[in-house]
């Protein structure tokens, strides 16, 4: 199993929206090749942190990959094909205590986390050690 961090702006689609939905959701609208390639690498059952970006800037909950990379329904055709892909995720547990970016930056064991070193990447890998530590910080 691999671990990921997926960003969403909470005023567009929040953790509460995801949790309330009660069914899988396409993680669509990503228009960055590195983020798309990360989604292509995802496997069924992989878990990801649901991260509020821009406003709130915190890990809010956990999602599980429930459909492999497929054409993004919001993408336009380019040269007769869809270039952008997405995965489907479903809500898992919410963190009892959201883990904010300042707490992540303050933790020396997370200094190499992609979130800190490439903060603009909207879908990024998380190491098993980082995963366990952020879960612990969030009360899981």
SERO-4910 file (N, C-alpha, C, O; in steps of 0.05 Angstrom, whole numbers):
BEGIN
 pado doro    nc1    nc2    nc3   cac1   cac2   cac3    cc1    cc2    cc3    oc1    oc2    oc3
  Unk    A     17    -24      0      0      0      0     18     25      0     39     26     13
  Unk    A      9     45    -15     23     70    -16      5     91     -3    -19     88      0
  Unk    A     18    114      4      4    136     17      8    161      1     28    165    -12
  Unk    A    -12    178      3    -13    202    -13    -25    226      3    -35    222     24
  Unk    A    -22    249     -8    -36    273      2    -49    286    -22    -37    292    -42
  Unk    A    -75    291    -19    -91    303    -40   -102    330    -30   -115    331     -8
  Unk    A    -98    351    -45   -106    377    -36   -132    386    -48   -138    380    -71
  Unk    A   -148    400    -33   -173    412    -42   -177    438    -28   -172    441     -4
  Unk    A   -186    458    -43   -193    483    -30   -220    480    -16   -240    473    -30
  Unk    A   -222    484     10   -246    478     24   -270    495     16   -293    486     20
  Unk    A   -266    518      4   -289    533     -6   -300    522    -32   -322    530    -41
  Unk    A   -285    504    -45   -294    490    -69   -305    463    -62   -327    455    -70
  Unk    A   -289    447    -47   -297    420    -39   -281    413    -14   -257    409    -14
  Unk    A   -295    412      9   -282    409     35   -284    380     44   -297    363     32
  Unk    A   -269    374     66   -271    348     79   -300    342     87   -309    320     83
  Unk    A   -314    362     98   -341    357    106   -358    350     81   -376    332     83
  Unk    A   -354    362     58   -368    355     34   -362    326     27   -381    311     20
  Unk    A   -337    318     28   -329    291     21   -342    271     40   -353    251     31
  Unk    A   -341    276     66   -352    258     85   -382    256     83   -394    234     86
  Unk    A   -395    278     77   -424    279     75   -434    264     50   -456    252     50
  Unk    A   -418    263     29   -426    251      4   -433    222      7   -453    213     -4
  Unk    A   -418    207     23   -424    179     28   -420    161      4   -429    138      5
  Unk    A   -407    170    -17   -401    153    -40   -375    163    -53   -366    185    -47
  Unk    A   -364    146    -70   -338    154    -83   -341    180    -99   -362    187   -109
  Unk    A   -319    194   -100   -317    219   -115   -293    219   -133   -271    211   -125
  Unk    A   -297    229   -158   -274    233   -176   -256    255   -164   -266    276   -157
  Unk    A   -230    250   -163   -211    271   -156   -203    285   -181   -181    282   -191
  Unk    A   -222    301   -192   -219    313   -219   -209    341   -217   -207    354   -196
  Unk    A   -202    352   -241   -194    380   -243   -165    384   -240   -156    407   -241
  Unk    A   -149    364   -237   -120    367   -233   -108    372   -261   -112    357   -280
  Unk    A    -92    394   -263    -80    401   -289    -50    405   -285    -39    426   -293
  Unk    A    -38    386   -273     -9    386   -269      1    358   -275     -9    339   -265
  Unk    A     22    356   -292     31    330   -301     42    313   -278     36    289   -277
  Unk    A     57    325   -260     68    309   -237     45    298   -220     46    275   -211
  Unk    A     25    315   -214      2    306   -198    -13    284   -213    -21    264   -201
  Unk    A    -17    288   -239    -31    267   -255    -15    241   -254    -27    219   -251
  Unk    A     11    242   -257     28    218   -256     26    205   -229     27    180   -227
  Unk    A     24    220   -208     21    209   -181     -6    193   -180     -7    172   -168
  Unk    A    -27    204   -192    -52    190   -192    -50    164   -209    -62    144   -202
  Unk    A    -35    165   -231    -31    141   -247    -17    119   -231    -21     96   -236
  Unk    A      0    127   -211     14    108   -195     -2     96   -173      6     76   -161
  Unk    A    -25    107   -167    -42     98   -145    -54     70   -151    -60     64   -174
  Unk    A    -56     55   -130    -69     28   -131    -94     27   -114    -97     43    -96
  Unk    A   -112      9   -121   -136      6   -105   -128      0    -75   -111    -16    -70
  Unk    A   -141     14    -57   -136     11    -29   -115     30    -18   -112     32      7
  Unk    A   -100     43    -35    -81     63    -25    -97     84    -10   -120     89    -15
  Unk    A    -84     96     10    -97    116     27    -84    143     22    -60    145     16
  Unk    A   -100    164     26    -90    191     23   -101    210     44   -123    206     54
  Unk    A    -84    229     51    -94    250     69   -110    270     52   -102    277     30
  Unk    A   -133    278     62   -149    299     50   -140    325     63   -143    329     87
  Unk    A   -127    342     47   -115    367     57   -129    391     47   -133    395     23
  Unk    A   -137    408     66   -148    434     59   -125    453     51   -108    459     67
  Unk    A   -126    462     26   -105    481     17   -117    509     16   -141    513     18
  Unk    A   -100    529     14   -106    557     12   -118    567     38   -106    584     51
  Unk    A   -142    557     46   -155    566     71   -154    542     90   -163    520     83
  Unk    A   -145    547    114   -144    525    134   -118    510    134   -108    504    156
  Unk    A   -108    503    111    -82    489    108    -77    468    130    -61    472    148
  Unk    A    -93    446    128    -90    425    148    -99    398    136   -116    397    118
  Unk    A    -87    377    146    -97    350    140   -122    346    156   -122    349    181
  Unk    A   -144    340    142   -170    338    155   -181    309    158   -195    304    177
  Unk    A   -173    292    140   -183    265    141   -168    246    122   -148    254    111
  Unk    A   -179    222    119   -166    202    103   -186    192     82   -209    187     88
  Unk    A   -176    190     58   -192    178     36   -178    153     26   -154    149     30
  Unk    A   -193    136     13   -183    111      2   -188    111    -28   -210    118    -37
  Unk    A   -168    103    -43   -170    100    -73   -188     77    -79   -183     54    -71
  Unk    A   -210     82    -93   -229     60   -100   -233     56   -130   -248     38   -138
  Unk    A   -220     73   -146   -220     68   -175   -193     79   -186   -184    101   -179
  Unk    A   -181     63   -203   -155     70   -214   -157     94   -233   -180    102   -241
  Unk    A   -135    105   -241   -134    128   -259   -150    122   -284   -148    101   -297
  Unk    A   -167    142   -291   -184    140   -315   -188    169   -325   -181    188   -311
  Unk    A   -199    172   -349   -202    199   -360   -219    217   -341   -239    209   -330
  Unk    A   -209    241   -337   -222    261   -321   -247    272   -336   -244    282   -358
  Unk    A   -270    269   -324   -295    277   -337   -296    307   -342   -313    316   -357
  Unk    A   -279    323   -328   -280    352   -332   -259    361   -352   -257    385   -357
  Unk    A   -244    343   -364   -223    350   -382   -233    353   -411   -251    338   -419
  Unk    A   -221    371   -425   -227    374   -454   -208    357   -470   -186    350   -461
  Unk    A   -217    349   -494   -201    334   -511   -177    350   -522   -180    374   -527
  Unk    A   -154    337   -525   -131    350   -537   -121    331   -558   -113    308   -552
  Unk    A   -121    339   -583   -113    322   -605   -129    296   -605   -118    275   -610
  Unk    A   -155    298   -599   -173    275   -601   -172    257   -577   -186    236   -577
  Unk    A   -158    264   -556   -158    246   -532   -157    263   -507   -149    287   -507
  Unk    A   -165    251   -485   -164    264   -459   -136    259   -447   -128    236   -444
  Unk    A   -123    280   -441    -96    279   -429    -97    276   -399    -80    263   -387
  Unk    A   -117    289   -387   -119    290   -358   -135    266   -347   -155    258   -358
  Unk    A   -125    255   -326   -137    232   -313   -142    238   -283   -131    258   -272
  Unk    A   -157    221   -271   -163    224   -242   -168    196   -231   -171    177   -246
  Unk    A   -169    195   -205   -177    170   -191   -203    176   -176   -211    200   -174
  Unk    A   -216    156   -167   -239    159   -150   -230    153   -121   -215    134   -117
  Unk    A   -240    168   -102   -233    164    -74   -259    164    -58   -280    175    -66
  Unk    A   -258    150    -35   -281    151    -17   -271    159     11   -248    154     18
  Unk    A   -289    172     25   -281    182     52   -277    159     71   -292    140     71
  Unk    A   -257    162     88   -252    144    110   -256    159    135   -277    171    140
  Unk    A   -236    159    152   -238    172    179   -230    202    177   -212    209    162
  Unk    A   -244    218    192   -235    245    197   -215    245    219   -216    228    237
  Unk    A   -196    263    218   -177    265    240   -190    278    264   -203    299    261
  Unk    A   -188    266    288   -200    279    312   -189    307    316   -203    325    326
  Unk    A   -164    311    308   -151    337    311   -137    343    284   -117    331    278
  Unk    A   -148    362    268   -135    368    243   -106    376    247    -99    389    267
  Unk    A    -88    368    229    -60    374    231    -53    396    212    -52    392    187
  Unk    A    -48    420    223    -42    443    207    -14    444    196      4    430    206
  Unk    A    -10    460    175     16    462    162     38    472    182     61    463    180
  Unk    A     30    489    200     51    499    219     60    477    237     84    476    244
  Unk    A     43    459    246     51    436    262     68    417    246     87    406    257
  Unk    A     62    414    221     78    396    204    106    408    200    126    394    202
  Unk    A    107    434    195    133    448    191    150    447    217    174    447    216
  Unk    A    136    448    240    150    448    265    161    421    274    177    419    292
  Unk    A    153    400    261    161    373    268    186    365    251    184    361    227
  Unk    A    209    363    264    234    358    249    234    332    233    246    330    212
  Unk    A    219    312    243    218    286    228    202    289    202    201    270    186
  Unk    A    189    311    197    173    316    173    187    335    154    175    344    134
  Unk    A    212    342    160    226    363    144    229    356    114    233    374     98
  Unk    A    228    330    107    232    322     79    205    317     65    204    309     42
  Unk    A    183    321     79    156    316     68    152    334     44    159    358     44
  Unk    A    141    323     23    136    338     -2    119    362      4    124    383     -9
  Unk    A    100    361     21     83    383     28     99    408     36     91    430     30
  Unk    A    121    404     49    138    426     57    157    436     35    162    459     32
  Unk    A    166    417     19    187    423     -1    176    428    -29    191    439    -46
  Unk    A    151    421    -34    139    426    -60    109    432    -54     92    416    -63
  Unk    A    104    453    -40     78    459    -30     56    463    -51     32    461    -45
  Unk    A     64    468    -76     44    473    -97     33    447   -109     12    448   -122
  Unk    A     47    425   -106     38    400   -118     12    390   -105     12    385    -81
  Unk    A     -9    386   -121    -35    381   -110    -41    352   -103    -59    346    -88
  Unk    A    -25    333   -114    -27    305   -108      2    296   -104     18    297   -123
  Unk    A      9    287    -80     37    281    -74     40    256    -57     21    249    -42
  Unk    A     63    242    -60     67    219    -44     74    226    -15     84    248     -9
  Unk    A     68    207      3     74    210     32     88    183     39     78    162     33
  Unk    A    110    185     53    124    160     62    108    147     84     92    160     98
  Unk    A    112    121     88     98    107    111    105    120    138     88    121    155
  Unk    A    130    129    141    137    142    167    123    168    170    113    175    192
  Unk    A    121    184    149    107    210    150     77    205    156     65    219    172
  Unk    A     66    185    143     38    177    146     32    171    176     14    182    188
  Unk    A     49    154    187     44    146    215     47    169    234     31    172    253
  Unk    A     66    187    229     70    210    247     47    230    245     37    239    265
  Unk    A     38    236    221     16    255    217    -10    243    229    -25    257    242
  Unk    A    -14    217    226    -38    204    238    -36    207    269    -56    213    282
  Unk    A    -13    202    280     -9    205    309    -15    234    318    -28    238    337
  Unk    A     -4    253    303     -8    281    310    -38    288    308    -47    306    323
  Unk    A    -53    275    291    -81    280    287    -99    264    306   -124    266    304
  Unk    A    -87    248    323   -103    234    343   -112    206    334   -130    194    347
  Unk    A   -100    195    313   -108    168    305    -87    148    314    -89    124    309
***
